[in-house]
Amino acid sequence: MEHRSNPVLDADWPDPDVIRVGTDYWMIASSFHRAPGLPVLRSSNLVDWKHVTNALPSLVPAEHYSLPRRGSGVWAPSLREHAGTFHIVYPDPDHGIFVLDAPHPAGPWSAPRLLLAGRGLIDPCPLWDEDGRAYLVHGWARSRAGVKNRLSLLEVTPDLTAALSASQVVIDGAELTGMLTLEGPKAYRKDGWYWIFAPAGGVADGYQVVFRSRSIEGPYEHRIVLEQDSTPVNGPHQGALVDDSEGRWWFLHFQDRGVFGRVTHVQPVRFDEEGWPHMGESIDEVRGRPVALVPTPGPGSTSTAVQETYCEPTRSDSFTAGGSATVLHPRWHWQANPRPEWARSGEGRLALAFAPSPRGDLRDLGAILTQQLPGQPSTWTATLELPAAPTGAEVGTEIGTERAGLVVLGLSYAWAGLRRTGDRIELVHGTMAEDEVDEVVTVHRLLTEEPGAAVAAVSVQLRLECDRLGRIRLLADGLVLLEGWQATKGHWVGAEVGLFASVDSMVHHGLTERSARFSAVVVEREGREI
């Protein structure tokens, strides 16, 4: 079989869970505060993935997520099928555990329903037993519940509509030597054993642990089966066990790459005579380390060639879909629950309404349309047009200061674009440091001729370049505005690249002739459009 380089998804797809349906694989990932959330991806070989849909159009409670709630929202979800229905079970650490149902992984997915209320309940995974009973295993977030490093179990109805028992601890990491931050459980039934695959040790430096018992309630024995060892793959854990149509086994997990987020790796898995899994390349008779090259799952191939082509799920968007309703590619998401008046797309253009931003801090703005930053050097280009100002508009009144542009967003951010106050339009860039509350704006060029003169529409070609270390270069019409600025990760997510339009007032004007307009966004990696 052919071999492909890990990571197979070199971008921020946190906490992957995967199942096989026939010859296809379906994967979901954490989406945190972003909407739409719960991305659903499909693959025929575990290495080439297509982003098909998002199962969660907006988060609940809707009003709570009308503002960016960074670090909250959808944490590690699970995807399972039972009795012909597909279920996504996801935790919101501030509200509880929710369930969505669908007849097919591609949807349509139901609205989320609350299965178990409570703060700090995280990382749920259902398991249906042979006798028809159903269970849910989950972890705990100390930031909300005051406890962590333990896995708990409760019985639920087979249709995942109600709890049937109280939650009880079945694995306490504090009782296991050296076990820290045990979380992210995935439950399986195989060869007469109950299995719980769970990461420990922390996101950046952890490892993968496997527990097994003859009883769902334990006691469980365990092994550490995957760790970094001498490889550059830090913290290899939190993922999913899946088989292929030929009976081979694989483990998908993430690696935390900081500004680039949690990228997805695939490890081959074999089971020994005692039933224990062995992942990746063997270190000893128990532990494994991540492989750099993964044999591509698929029937009939005996080739040992290395296929270097990386298949990034589509990023570029021509904005040709739309019309009476906004239709965006699944890769786009907002920083909070979207409102219909935020955007309109079609005929090669995206119109963004000027969203209120009275403090001028883009970290507070929900109406930023973003994608994950690619894990390898990339270039983003788009044309921005600022429409003509209304006749007779006075400086600083009625409209306020409007700005629009291309932004790289994390705990800090940088943007380039246009700023208009009354009849004055400027080409600018702005930066905001992580621990600051005031944005630093640099004016590069005045684009209007005479104060008080009628101002026609102004357009500019924007370009954002990111190198392999996450350093950013911003340009406009070929003019370098910012060089070597270091992007930063967000709260539990990597950095993102996005489009925005804002106004320094409390009034949301909606989609009018003054909406900022963007042409097609083109994203390239190594000179190749993705």
Summary of the structure (lengths in Angstrom):
residues: 530
radius of gyration: 24.3
end to end distance: 25.6
largest distance: 83.3
contacts: 1835
relative contact order: 0.13
helix: 4%
strand: 47%
